[in-house]
Amino acid sequence: MFEPLPESLQDIMKSEKILVLHYDKQRPYKIIIISADPANRNIPAIARAIGAKRYEVFYVRYKEVQYLLDLAFPLENEFLKTLEESQAEISEDDFEEESLDEAAIEAEINKSVLVNLVEGMLIEAVRRGASDIHVIPKDSKMTEIFIRVDGKLQLWHVHDGIRPEAIAVVVKDRSKNVDRFERQTAQDGFIQRKVDGHMIRFRVSVLPIVAREYQYKLESIVIRILDDRKVITDLDKLGFQGTAKEAFIKAISKPQGMVIVTGPTGSGKSTTLMAALNHVIKPEVNVLTVEDPVEYIISGARQLKIGAKMNFEQALRAILRHDPDVVMVGEIRDRETAETGIKLANTGHVTFSTLHTNDAPSAVSRLYKMGLETFLISYAINIIIAQRLIRKLCEKCKQPIDEIDPAIPLNLGFTEQEIAEITFYKAVGCEHCHGGYKGRAAIHEALYFSKAIRKLIFKTGREIDEEAIREQAIKEGMINLRAAGRERIKQGISTLEEIACITTED
């Protein structure tokens, strides 16, 4: 029987990615040790501490060792543990119904250990891979906390018997650039915390909402989790299909011109821009970004933060005098921003930006309606990428559909021959996933500005002919969003229901 390891050696195993797997059944005196680094000098000390006479070391990839270590040594959220212990001592009778009072709120914060709830909430959301945390007051004594995982909100915790104002104050106190006493206007701030050895940034949005009773000043809080470990720097990992990758690389490699990524909030636009910037960043290239707020720190770029003393237009004008080669504008919000971005693209700079539209051709209409001339749009833009994020099927529990109603895939654009040949899968759900889905993948629509597309836009009359642009782009090899979704279904990555929900009809 082997001796239990002291905590100091357990800590070494976790940090150095070493794990005692099992003993050899044929030779009970011999143990098997796995490690991401078989030559690690701590391995003999661990074997001696266990009391093993002989041992053998096997190499296992870093991620796989980390997965097994997480199972062997599950991480404990000390904040939530403290909260559970303290809640048993708190009675709802301790609080009285009364109007907003700072002293009373401070008493509730101290008495209910809400600090542990907020800190524990941040840690738990990061560990679960959430993208956002929603803190929603339901009434004068109840707050619901949701986390968004793989694009879907899930109820994580209901805190009863405590004023929502008290929870809001705790979040505000931990946020930079947020005033705890301001409850009438929207506020934006950020939190920075080290979680499991990695620095995580949290973007905090506070919004006043209406309460049933006028004396309560309730606020909704949404916290975006900015984990740079999720940032994709390799274009191959973006999941471009068909000719989209080739067109994208061609567009961002030009010496000048504009690259626009479109899509709704949470569709991965920033991720695509980060990958594009990492592709073009070199020591001899001056890369400047203008963002509100700055979400991810980009190595090799100089990032400008928009504030009260410098708006988008002022920052872009200043950039022109800062000798840039590549510029990223966080978002095209109005005519002034669009015109300055176009000016940058027309004066020898590669310019990246985002826009909120449903698809790529409608981005052209949006810019035109902002007041940009068609000759500027047609000759300044290199490519417009529209994208969405779809949920991926869990590989452990997905199941083929035995009998399928042909009308469903036909409505999504599949042919009868494809329906006969393709294996369609359904989401089942297991302990490893969220209702049958785990992780997300992107689908893209790449509108490359060829000579024919530029000519179509340049000759536009009073309205942009989106359908003509779309038809010409498809002739040249563009795959629209729904067609890209169909490819994901063919690959067994997603379901008919998911693609139908995320994309619109052709």
PLY file of the C-alpha trace (Angstrom):
ply
format ascii 1.0
element vertex 506
property float x
property float y
property float z
element edge 505
property int vertex1
property int vertex2
end_header
0.00 0.00 0.00
1.46 3.38 -1.03
1.77 6.34 1.33
-0.47 9.41 0.78
1.39 12.38 -0.64
1.95 15.50 1.49
0.24 18.69 0.29
3.54 20.24 -0.81
4.15 17.40 -3.28
0.53 17.52 -4.44
1.07 21.19 -5.29
4.19 20.26 -7.27
2.23 17.62 -9.18
-0.41 20.19 -10.12
2.07 22.87 -11.19
4.50 20.53 -13.01
1.75 18.38 -14.62
2.76 15.06 -13.06
0.27 12.39 -12.06
0.58 8.95 -10.47
-1.77 6.98 -12.69
-1.86 3.46 -11.21
0.29 0.50 -10.23
1.21 -2.32 -12.59
-1.22 -5.21 -11.95
1.36 -7.74 -13.09
3.96 -6.20 -10.77
2.27 -4.53 -7.75
5.58 -3.04 -6.58
5.83 -0.93 -9.77
3.80 2.26 -10.36
3.01 4.13 -13.57
3.64 7.91 -13.61
2.51 10.15 -16.45
3.90 13.60 -17.17
3.98 16.29 -19.85
7.75 16.32 -19.19
9.11 12.79 -18.44
12.52 14.28 -17.60
11.11 16.44 -14.77
13.40 16.29 -11.74
10.48 16.14 -9.29
9.32 12.71 -10.49
11.85 10.66 -8.42
10.94 12.63 -5.27
7.23 11.91 -5.80
7.92 8.19 -6.34
10.02 8.04 -3.14
7.36 9.89 -1.14
4.73 7.36 -2.21
7.00 4.50 -1.17
7.24 2.89 -4.61
10.15 0.52 -5.11
10.04 0.87 -8.90
8.27 3.20 -11.30
7.94 3.85 -15.02
7.29 7.26 -16.62
5.10 7.78 -19.70
4.74 10.94 -21.77
1.18 12.35 -22.04
0.21 15.63 -23.73
-0.15 18.71 -21.52
-3.92 19.10 -22.05
-4.63 15.44 -21.22
-2.56 15.56 -18.01
-4.35 18.78 -17.04
-7.74 17.09 -17.61
-6.79 14.15 -15.35
-5.38 16.52 -12.69
-8.67 18.45 -12.65
-10.47 15.15 -11.97
-7.99 14.06 -9.29
-7.74 17.46 -7.59
-11.04 19.30 -8.24
-10.63 23.05 -7.77
-12.49 24.44 -4.80
-14.05 27.88 -4.89
-13.17 29.15 -1.42
-15.39 32.22 -1.83
-18.51 30.15 -2.42
-17.59 27.80 0.43
-17.34 30.76 2.83
-20.62 32.12 1.50
-22.44 28.83 2.18
-21.11 28.74 5.73
-22.09 32.34 6.41
-25.58 32.06 4.91
-26.56 29.48 7.50
-26.08 32.15 10.16
-28.20 34.83 8.42
-31.92 35.15 8.91
-34.24 37.11 6.66
-35.76 38.59 9.83
-32.51 40.53 10.26
-33.53 42.91 7.46
-36.42 45.32 7.41
-38.36 46.70 4.48
-37.23 50.28 4.19
-36.29 52.87 1.62
-32.80 53.12 0.17
-30.31 53.79 2.95
-26.54 53.59 2.50
-25.89 52.55 6.10
-28.44 49.73 5.87
-26.95 48.52 2.60
-23.46 48.57 4.09
-24.72 46.50 7.02
-26.19 43.93 4.64
-22.92 43.72 2.71
-20.94 43.07 5.88
-23.47 40.68 7.39
-24.21 38.53 4.35
-20.63 38.24 3.10
-21.70 39.31 -0.39
-18.07 39.86 -1.24
-17.66 36.07 -1.34
-20.66 35.74 -3.65
-19.26 38.25 -6.16
-15.69 36.94 -6.06
-16.91 33.34 -6.23
-19.20 34.24 -9.15
-16.25 35.61 -11.16
-14.10 32.53 -10.54
-16.89 30.04 -11.26
-17.83 31.75 -14.53
-14.23 31.59 -15.77
-13.90 27.92 -14.84
-17.13 27.04 -16.62
-16.01 28.78 -19.79
-18.76 31.42 -19.67
-18.62 34.52 -21.86
-20.89 36.72 -19.71
-22.39 37.01 -16.22
-25.85 38.60 -15.77
-26.83 39.92 -12.33
-30.57 40.61 -12.50
-32.65 42.03 -9.60
-36.11 40.40 -9.49
-37.67 42.28 -6.60
-36.71 44.08 -3.39
-35.19 40.94 -1.79
-34.16 38.66 -4.65
-31.40 38.61 -7.27
-30.87 36.03 -10.01
-27.41 35.38 -11.48
-27.10 33.86 -14.95
-24.00 32.83 -16.89
-23.83 32.56 -20.68
-22.16 29.35 -21.82
-21.89 28.54 -25.55
-24.22 31.42 -26.33
-27.06 30.37 -24.01
-27.97 31.88 -20.63
-28.11 29.44 -17.69
-29.42 30.19 -14.20
-26.44 29.81 -11.87
-27.63 31.17 -8.51
-30.66 32.79 -6.85
-29.80 35.01 -3.89
-32.84 35.54 -1.67
-33.34 37.74 1.37
-30.73 40.34 0.40
-31.31 43.67 -1.33
-30.19 43.75 -4.98
-28.74 47.21 -4.28
-26.27 45.61 -1.87
-25.05 43.12 -4.50
-24.76 45.95 -7.04
-22.66 48.00 -4.61
-20.24 45.09 -4.09
-19.78 44.70 -7.86
-19.28 48.45 -8.25
-16.75 48.61 -5.42
-14.66 46.00 -7.21
-14.89 47.79 -10.57
-12.66 50.56 -11.87
-14.30 53.71 -13.30
-17.68 52.99 -11.63
-19.32 55.18 -8.97
-21.12 53.16 -6.29
-23.42 56.09 -5.40
-24.58 56.74 -8.98
-27.82 54.84 -9.69
-29.51 56.97 -12.34
-27.21 56.55 -15.38
-25.50 53.73 -17.26
-21.88 53.06 -16.25
-19.03 51.06 -17.76
-16.00 49.77 -15.90
-13.71 46.79 -15.58
-12.36 44.29 -13.06
-9.07 42.43 -13.21
-8.47 39.20 -11.32
-5.98 36.32 -11.36
-7.96 33.07 -11.68
-6.10 29.75 -11.47
-2.82 31.51 -12.16
-4.02 33.50 -15.19
-4.94 37.19 -15.35
-8.55 37.69 -16.49
-10.20 41.01 -17.40
-13.92 41.56 -16.79
-15.82 44.34 -18.56
-18.64 45.63 -16.34
-21.83 47.28 -17.66
-24.28 48.75 -15.13
-27.74 49.82 -16.30
-30.55 51.33 -14.13
-33.87 49.53 -14.52
-37.42 50.18 -13.27
-38.54 48.59 -10.00
-42.12 47.75 -8.98
-41.84 50.10 -6.02
-40.42 53.58 -6.62
-38.21 53.65 -3.49
-35.94 50.88 -4.83
-33.15 51.88 -7.20
-32.44 48.65 -9.05
-29.65 48.09 -11.55
-28.97 45.31 -14.04
-25.32 44.27 -14.32
-23.68 42.39 -17.18
-20.05 41.33 -16.87
-18.20 40.27 -20.04
-15.33 37.83 -19.38
-12.24 38.67 -21.44
-10.02 35.60 -21.27
-7.12 36.02 -23.71
-6.53 32.25 -23.63
-9.56 32.02 -25.92
-8.14 34.48 -28.46
-7.41 32.79 -31.78
-4.20 33.94 -33.43
-4.08 31.30 -36.19
-6.28 31.97 -39.25
-6.56 28.21 -39.83
-8.51 27.89 -36.57
-11.20 30.41 -37.58
-12.98 27.70 -39.58
-13.24 29.42 -42.96
-14.93 27.25 -45.59
-14.63 27.15 -49.38
-12.79 30.14 -50.86
-13.37 32.36 -47.80
-9.93 31.81 -46.23
-8.08 32.48 -49.49
-10.13 35.66 -50.09
-9.60 36.85 -46.50
-5.81 36.39 -46.59
-5.67 38.12 -49.99
-7.68 41.08 -48.64
-5.65 41.60 -45.43
-2.34 41.20 -47.27
-2.97 44.16 -49.59
-0.95 47.35 -48.93
-4.15 49.35 -48.39
-7.92 48.99 -48.19
-10.63 48.25 -45.63
-11.58 44.92 -44.09
-15.00 44.88 -42.38
-16.39 42.10 -40.19
-20.15 42.17 -39.61
-22.56 40.33 -37.36
-24.64 40.76 -34.19
-23.20 41.14 -30.70
-21.44 37.96 -29.60
-20.83 36.59 -33.10
-17.04 36.48 -32.76
-16.17 39.62 -34.76
-13.40 40.64 -32.34
-11.90 37.14 -32.49
-11.67 37.29 -36.27
-10.07 40.74 -36.15
-7.54 39.56 -33.53
-6.51 36.67 -35.80
-6.22 39.04 -38.77
-4.08 41.52 -36.82
-1.80 38.78 -35.56
-1.33 37.69 -39.17
-0.14 41.15 -40.31
1.74 42.32 -37.19
5.50 42.46 -37.75
8.26 44.48 -36.04
8.54 46.75 -39.09
4.77 47.43 -39.23
3.17 50.17 -37.11
-0.21 48.82 -35.93
-2.60 51.17 -34.10
-6.04 50.36 -32.72
-8.89 52.62 -31.57
-11.33 50.79 -29.27
-14.09 51.55 -26.79
-13.29 49.78 -24.57
-9.98 47.96 -25.14
-10.90 44.29 -24.64
-7.75 42.28 -25.38
-4.14 43.38 -25.15
-2.52 42.79 -28.55
1.22 42.17 -28.53
2.93 44.34 -31.11
0.14 46.93 -31.41
-0.34 50.37 -29.86
-3.88 50.54 -28.53
-5.81 53.78 -27.96
-8.63 53.90 -25.44
-11.59 56.16 -26.10
-12.57 58.37 -23.16
-14.20 61.63 -22.15
-11.33 63.70 -23.53
-10.87 61.78 -26.81
-13.71 60.43 -28.93
-13.53 58.13 -31.97
-13.28 60.93 -34.52
-10.54 62.76 -32.59
-8.55 59.53 -32.12
-8.76 58.65 -35.81
-7.62 62.12 -36.85
-4.69 61.86 -34.44
-3.80 58.43 -35.84
-3.32 59.93 -39.30
-0.44 61.97 -37.86
1.05 58.95 -36.07
2.52 57.27 -39.18
0.38 54.06 -39.15
0.62 51.09 -41.51
-2.34 49.14 -40.13
-5.28 50.59 -38.19
-8.12 48.85 -36.38
-11.26 50.85 -35.62
-13.31 48.99 -33.02
-16.68 49.78 -34.63
-18.10 51.96 -37.39
-20.82 53.80 -35.47
-21.64 56.85 -37.58
-20.86 58.76 -40.77
-17.84 60.56 -39.28
-16.18 57.31 -38.17
-16.96 55.64 -41.50
-15.57 58.56 -43.52
-12.35 58.65 -41.49
-11.95 54.87 -41.82
-12.47 55.11 -45.58
-9.97 57.99 -45.72
-7.38 55.81 -43.97
-8.04 52.98 -46.42
-7.66 55.35 -49.39
-4.39 56.88 -48.19
-2.25 53.76 -48.07
-3.35 52.06 -44.86
-4.90 48.66 -44.17
-7.94 49.37 -41.98
-9.91 46.81 -39.96
-13.33 47.48 -38.44
-16.69 45.98 -37.48
-20.27 46.80 -38.37
-23.65 45.49 -37.16
-25.53 44.07 -40.17
-27.25 40.77 -40.97
-25.06 39.75 -43.91
-22.23 41.00 -46.10
-24.23 42.68 -48.95
-26.38 44.62 -46.45
-23.17 46.16 -45.01
-22.75 47.97 -48.34
-26.30 49.38 -48.00
-25.62 50.43 -44.41
-22.52 52.41 -45.39
-24.38 54.00 -48.31
-27.25 55.06 -46.03
-24.72 56.58 -43.63
-23.92 59.01 -46.43
-20.81 57.52 -48.05
-20.47 57.90 -51.80
-20.55 54.70 -53.86
-17.14 55.38 -55.44
-15.61 55.54 -51.94
-17.29 52.28 -50.86
-16.43 50.40 -54.04
-12.74 51.29 -54.19
-11.82 51.56 -50.49
-13.12 48.17 -49.25
-11.23 44.91 -49.88
-13.62 42.43 -48.25
-16.67 42.22 -45.99
-16.97 39.15 -43.77
-20.34 38.29 -42.20
-20.21 35.65 -39.49
-22.17 33.81 -36.81
-21.28 31.41 -34.02
-23.09 28.06 -33.93
-23.13 25.57 -31.09
-21.18 22.36 -31.70
-22.61 18.95 -30.91
-21.11 17.13 -27.95
-18.94 14.33 -29.36
-19.67 12.09 -26.37
-23.46 11.96 -26.65
-24.57 13.04 -30.14
-26.74 10.45 -31.90
-27.73 9.90 -35.54
-31.36 10.62 -36.40
-32.94 7.31 -37.45
-35.92 8.70 -39.35
-36.01 12.31 -40.50
-38.80 14.32 -42.07
-37.34 15.32 -45.48
-39.22 18.63 -45.35
-36.91 19.92 -42.58
-33.56 19.60 -44.44
-35.27 20.62 -47.71
-36.28 23.91 -46.08
-32.62 24.48 -45.19
-31.57 24.05 -48.82
-30.43 20.41 -48.90
-31.14 18.43 -52.07
-32.95 15.09 -51.99
-29.71 13.35 -52.96
-27.85 15.01 -50.07
-30.61 14.01 -47.63
-30.23 10.38 -48.72
-26.43 10.45 -48.28
-25.92 12.60 -45.17
-26.06 11.35 -41.58
-27.97 13.95 -39.56
-27.32 14.12 -35.82
-29.41 15.23 -32.86
-28.43 16.79 -29.53
-28.99 14.41 -26.59
-27.26 15.80 -23.50
-24.90 14.28 -20.94
-22.77 15.24 -17.94
-20.00 16.56 -20.21
-22.07 19.13 -22.13
-24.90 21.65 -22.02
-28.04 20.06 -23.45
-26.18 18.14 -26.14
-23.87 20.99 -27.21
-20.32 21.82 -26.18
-18.24 24.63 -27.65
-18.95 26.80 -30.67
-17.74 27.12 -34.26
-17.97 29.98 -36.74
-19.69 30.14 -40.12
-18.71 32.87 -42.58
-19.91 34.72 -45.65
-16.97 36.37 -47.45
-17.85 39.14 -49.92
-14.58 39.84 -51.73
-14.57 43.08 -53.72
-13.66 41.86 -57.19
-13.72 44.12 -60.25
-17.30 43.01 -61.04
-18.51 43.73 -57.46
-16.84 47.15 -57.42
-18.45 47.99 -60.76
-21.91 46.98 -59.48
-21.58 49.21 -56.42
-20.07 52.14 -58.35
-23.01 52.17 -60.80
-25.63 52.17 -58.03
-28.51 54.63 -58.36
-30.64 55.65 -55.39
-30.57 52.25 -53.68
-27.89 49.56 -53.36
-28.99 46.41 -55.21
-28.08 43.87 -52.53
-29.52 40.95 -54.48
-27.39 41.73 -57.55
-24.26 41.94 -55.35
-25.16 38.66 -53.66
-25.77 36.85 -56.97
-22.49 38.08 -58.46
-20.56 37.09 -55.31
-22.05 33.58 -55.34
-21.05 33.24 -59.03
-17.51 34.07 -57.93
-17.52 31.39 -55.22
-18.98 33.07 -52.12
-20.78 30.73 -49.72
-23.60 32.46 -47.82
-24.22 31.89 -44.12
-26.90 29.24 -44.55
-24.78 27.31 -47.06
-21.86 27.48 -44.61
-24.22 26.13 -41.93
-25.21 23.24 -44.19
-21.53 22.32 -44.47
-21.31 22.15 -40.67
-24.28 19.77 -40.64
-22.64 17.57 -43.31
-19.52 17.41 -41.14
-21.60 16.22 -38.16
-20.62 19.33 -36.19
-24.08 20.86 -35.67
-27.81 20.19 -36.02
-30.60 21.24 -38.36
-32.30 23.09 -35.51
-29.20 25.13 -34.66
-28.53 26.23 -38.25
-32.21 27.07 -38.81
-32.17 29.20 -35.64
-28.91 31.04 -36.39
-29.28 31.72 -40.13
-32.03 33.24 -42.26
-33.46 31.93 -45.51
-31.36 32.33 -48.67
0 1
1 2
2 3
3 4
4 5
5 6
6 7
7 8
8 9
9 10
10 11
11 12
12 13
13 14
14 15
15 16
16 17
17 18
18 19
19 20
20 21
21 22
22 23
23 24
24 25
25 26
26 27
27 28
28 29
29 30
30 31
31 32
32 33
33 34
34 35
35 36
36 37
37 38
38 39
39 40
40 41
41 42
42 43
43 44
44 45
45 46
46 47
47 48
48 49
49 50
50 51
51 52
52 53
53 54
54 55
55 56
56 57
57 58
58 59
59 60
60 61
61 62
62 63
63 64
64 65
65 66
66 67
67 68
68 69
69 70
70 71
71 72
72 73
73 74
74 75
75 76
76 77
77 78
78 79
79 80
80 81
81 82
82 83
83 84
84 85
85 86
86 87
87 88
88 89
89 90
90 91
91 92
92 93
93 94
94 95
95 96
96 97
97 98
98 99
99 100
100 101
101 102
102 103
103 104
104 105
105 106
106 107
107 108
108 109
109 110
110 111
111 112
112 113
113 114
114 115
115 116
116 117
117 118
118 119
119 120
120 121
121 122
122 123
123 124
124 125
125 126
126 127
127 128
128 129
129 130
130 131
131 132
132 133
133 134
134 135
135 136
136 137
137 138
138 139
139 140
140 141
141 142
142 143
143 144
144 145
145 146
146 147
147 148
148 149
149 150
150 151
151 152
152 153
153 154
154 155
155 156
156 157
157 158
158 159
159 160
160 161
161 162
162 163
163 164
164 165
165 166
166 167
167 168
168 169
169 170
170 171
171 172
172 173
173 174
174 175
175 176
176 177
177 178
178 179
179 180
180 181
181 182
182 183
183 184
184 185
185 186
186 187
187 188
188 189
189 190
190 191
191 192
192 193
193 194
194 195
195 196
196 197
197 198
198 199
199 200
200 201
201 202
202 203
203 204
204 205
205 206
206 207
207 208
208 209
209 210
210 211
211 212
212 213
213 214
214 215
215 216
216 217
217 218
218 219
219 220
220 221
221 222
222 223
223 224
224 225
225 226
226 227
227 228
228 229
229 230
230 231
231 232
232 233
233 234
234 235
235 236
236 237
237 238
238 239
239 240
240 241
241 242
242 243
243 244
244 245
245 246
246 247
247 248
248 249
249 250
250 251
251 252
252 253
253 254
254 255
255 256
256 257
257 258
258 259
259 260
260 261
261 262
262 263
263 264
264 265
265 266
266 267
267 268
268 269
269 270
270 271
271 272
272 273
273 274
274 275
275 276
276 277
277 278
278 279
279 280
280 281
281 282
282 283
283 284
284 285
285 286
286 287
287 288
288 289
289 290
290 291
291 292
292 293
293 294
294 295
295 296
296 297
297 298
298 299
299 300
300 301
301 302
302 303
303 304
304 305
305 306
306 307
307 308
308 309
309 310
310 311
311 312
312 313
313 314
314 315
315 316
316 317
317 318
318 319
319 320
320 321
321 322
322 323
323 324
324 325
325 326
326 327
327 328
328 329
329 330
330 331
331 332
332 333
333 334
334 335
335 336
336 337
337 338
338 339
339 340
340 341
341 342
342 343
343 344
344 345
345 346
346 347
347 348
348 349
349 350
350 351
351 352
352 353
353 354
354 355
355 356
356 357
357 358
358 359
359 360
360 361
361 362
362 363
363 364
364 365
365 366
366 367
367 368
368 369
369 370
370 371
371 372
372 373
373 374
374 375
375 376
376 377
377 378
378 379
379 380
380 381
381 382
382 383
383 384
384 385
385 386
386 387
387 388
388 389
389 390
390 391
391 392
392 393
393 394
394 395
395 396
396 397
397 398
398 399
399 400
400 401
401 402
402 403
403 404
404 405
405 406
406 407
407 408
408 409
409 410
410 411
411 412
412 413
413 414
414 415
415 416
416 417
417 418
418 419
419 420
420 421
421 422
422 423
423 424
424 425
425 426
426 427
427 428
428 429
429 430
430 431
431 432
432 433
433 434
434 435
435 436
436 437
437 438
438 439
439 440
440 441
441 442
442 443
443 444
444 445
445 446
446 447
447 448
448 449
449 450
450 451
451 452
452 453
453 454
454 455
455 456
456 457
457 458
458 459
459 460
460 461
461 462
462 463
463 464
464 465
465 466
466 467
467 468
468 469
469 470
470 471
471 472
472 473
473 474
474 475
475 476
476 477
477 478
478 479
479 480
480 481
481 482
482 483
483 484
484 485
485 486
486 487
487 488
488 489
489 490
490 491
491 492
492 493
493 494
494 495
495 496
496 497
497 498
498 499
499 500
500 501
501 502
502 503
503 504
504 505
